[in-house]
Amino acid sequence: MGTADEPNPQATAPGRPRPSAGTDLQSLAVQLRRMNGEINRLVHGFAGDQGLHATDVQALAAILDADEPMTPGRLREHLGLTSGAVTACVDRLERAGHIRRVRESSDRRVVHLYYAADARVAARTYFRPLARAAEGARERFSEDELTVVTRFLTAMNEELSLLRPPHGT
């Protein structure tokens, strides 16, 4: 099985035109790795400035992006961590003032995690250059092109969410 770095003559589905230079799998993989590296550089900088681990910042993003209140269990599944590691992460984030734990039901076992308002301001301030960069890139595309880009990124995230790391390697 080939990697994204190896040409794959079978990569084009029957009846589909071959990708042009820049849209082939290798070119996409290179650009995705570069973007991931740049975002990771910013995330690690924020983590360092805040006295957090990079995983803590991933947890903050998961809490911020969740469609419903995040629970420690869902956070564990999302991050692929053990219960103990998530507990340590949540403890660090709470101590640092980034999140609040709230028991909102009569069942005291149910805990929801919320991004603290003051911490949100700090994150917005730190990541404002990233938002500006995204807006600058966005302005280079038409609405129709952005629709396709968003569709691709959504599909990519769906595919990535299905991947599990191989065990024992």
C-alpha positions as CSV (number, residue, x, y, z in Angstrom):
1,M,0.0,0.0,0.0
2,G,1.4,3.4,-1.0
3,T,1.8,6.4,1.2
4,A,0.8,10.0,0.3
5,D,4.5,10.5,-0.6
6,E,4.5,7.7,-3.2
7,P,2.8,8.0,-6.6
8,N,-0.2,5.7,-6.9
9,P,-1.4,5.0,-10.5
10,Q,-4.6,3.6,-9.1
11,A,-5.4,6.9,-7.2
12,T,-7.8,8.1,-9.9
13,A,-11.2,6.5,-9.9
14,P,-12.4,5.1,-13.2
15,G,-14.2,7.7,-15.2
16,R,-12.6,10.6,-13.3
17,P,-9.9,12.8,-14.9
18,R,-6.4,12.5,-13.4
19,P,-5.7,15.3,-10.9
20,S,-3.8,18.2,-12.2
21,A,-0.5,19.3,-10.6
22,G,-1.2,20.6,-7.2
23,T,-4.3,18.6,-6.6
24,D,-2.8,15.2,-6.6
25,L,-2.6,13.3,-3.3
26,Q,1.0,14.1,-2.7
27,S,0.5,17.8,-3.2
28,L,-2.5,17.8,-0.9
29,A,-0.6,15.8,1.7
30,V,2.3,18.2,1.6
31,Q,0.1,21.3,2.0
32,L,-2.0,19.6,4.8
33,R,1.3,18.7,6.7
34,R,2.6,22.3,6.3
35,M,-0.7,23.7,7.6
36,N,-0.8,21.3,10.5
37,G,2.8,22.2,11.3
38,E,2.1,25.9,11.3
39,I,-1.0,25.5,13.5
40,N,0.9,23.2,15.9
41,R,3.6,25.8,16.2
42,L,1.0,28.3,17.3
43,V,-0.7,25.8,19.6
44,H,2.6,24.9,21.3
45,G,3.4,28.6,21.7
46,F,0.0,29.3,23.4
47,A,0.5,26.2,25.6
48,G,3.9,27.4,26.6
49,D,2.7,30.9,27.4
50,Q,-0.2,29.5,29.5
51,G,1.8,26.8,31.3
52,L,-0.2,24.1,29.6
53,H,0.5,20.9,27.5
54,A,-0.3,20.8,23.8
55,T,-2.9,18.2,24.7
56,D,-4.6,20.7,27.1
57,V,-5.0,23.1,24.2
58,Q,-6.5,20.3,22.1
59,A,-8.9,19.8,25.0
60,L,-9.8,23.5,25.1
61,A,-10.5,23.4,21.3
62,A,-12.8,20.3,21.8
63,I,-14.7,22.1,24.6
64,L,-15.0,25.2,22.5
65,D,-16.1,23.4,19.4
66,A,-18.5,20.9,21.0
67,D,-22.2,21.1,19.8
68,E,-23.3,20.4,23.3
69,P,-21.7,20.7,26.8
70,M,-18.6,18.6,26.9
71,T,-18.2,15.9,29.5
72,P,-15.0,14.3,30.7
73,G,-16.0,11.0,29.1
74,R,-16.7,12.6,25.7
75,L,-13.4,14.5,26.0
76,R,-11.6,11.2,26.7
77,E,-13.0,9.7,23.6
78,H,-12.3,12.7,21.5
79,L,-8.7,13.0,22.6
80,G,-8.1,9.2,22.8
81,L,-6.7,9.4,26.3
82,T,-7.1,7.3,29.4
83,S,-9.5,8.4,32.1
84,G,-6.6,9.3,34.4
85,A,-4.9,11.4,31.7
86,V,-8.2,13.3,31.0
87,T,-8.7,13.9,34.7
88,A,-5.1,15.3,35.0
89,C,-5.8,17.5,31.9
90,V,-9.1,18.8,33.2
91,D,-7.5,19.4,36.6
92,R,-4.7,21.5,35.0
93,L,-7.2,23.5,32.9
94,E,-9.4,24.2,35.8
95,R,-6.5,25.2,38.1
96,A,-5.2,27.5,35.3
97,G,-8.6,29.2,35.0
98,H,-9.3,28.0,31.5
99,I,-12.4,25.9,32.2
100,R,-15.2,25.4,34.7
101,R,-16.7,22.1,35.8
102,V,-20.4,22.4,36.4
103,R,-22.8,19.8,37.8
104,E,-26.0,20.8,36.1
105,S,-28.3,17.9,36.9
106,S,-29.6,16.1,40.0
107,D,-27.2,13.3,39.0
108,R,-24.0,14.6,40.7
109,R,-22.0,12.2,38.5
110,V,-22.8,14.3,35.4
111,V,-20.1,17.0,34.9
112,H,-20.1,19.5,32.1
113,L,-17.0,21.4,31.1
114,Y,-17.2,25.0,29.9
115,Y,-14.5,27.3,28.6
116,A,-14.1,30.1,31.1
117,A,-15.0,33.6,29.8
118,D,-11.7,35.2,30.8
119,A,-9.7,32.4,29.3
120,R,-11.6,32.8,26.0
121,V,-10.4,36.4,25.9
122,A,-6.8,35.3,26.3
123,A,-7.1,32.7,23.6
124,R,-8.8,35.1,21.2
125,T,-6.0,37.6,21.8
126,Y,-3.3,35.0,21.3
127,F,-4.9,33.5,18.2
128,R,-6.0,36.7,16.6
129,P,-3.1,36.6,14.1
130,L,-4.3,33.1,13.0
131,A,-7.8,34.5,12.5
132,R,-6.4,37.3,10.4
133,A,-4.3,34.9,8.3
134,A,-7.4,32.8,7.7
135,E,-9.4,35.8,6.7
136,G,-6.5,36.9,4.4
137,A,-6.5,33.5,2.7
138,R,-10.3,33.4,2.6
139,E,-10.4,36.7,0.7
140,R,-8.4,35.1,-2.2
141,F,-11.3,32.8,-3.0
142,S,-14.9,33.2,-4.3
143,E,-17.8,31.9,-2.3
144,D,-18.2,29.0,-4.6
145,E,-14.5,28.0,-4.1
146,L,-14.8,28.4,-0.3
147,T,-17.8,26.1,-0.4
148,V,-15.7,23.4,-2.1
149,V,-12.8,24.0,0.3
150,T,-15.1,23.7,3.3
151,R,-16.6,20.5,1.8
152,F,-13.1,19.1,1.4
153,L,-12.0,20.0,4.9
154,T,-15.3,18.5,6.3
155,A,-14.8,15.3,4.4
156,M,-11.1,15.2,5.5
157,N,-12.1,15.6,9.1
158,E,-14.7,12.8,8.8
159,E,-12.1,10.5,7.2
160,L,-9.5,11.3,9.9
161,S,-12.1,10.7,12.7
162,L,-12.4,7.1,11.5
163,L,-8.6,6.4,11.8
164,R,-7.2,4.7,14.8
165,P,-3.5,4.4,15.4
166,P,-2.1,0.9,14.9
167,H,-1.4,-0.9,18.2
168,G,2.0,-2.2,19.1
169,T,4.0,0.2,16.8
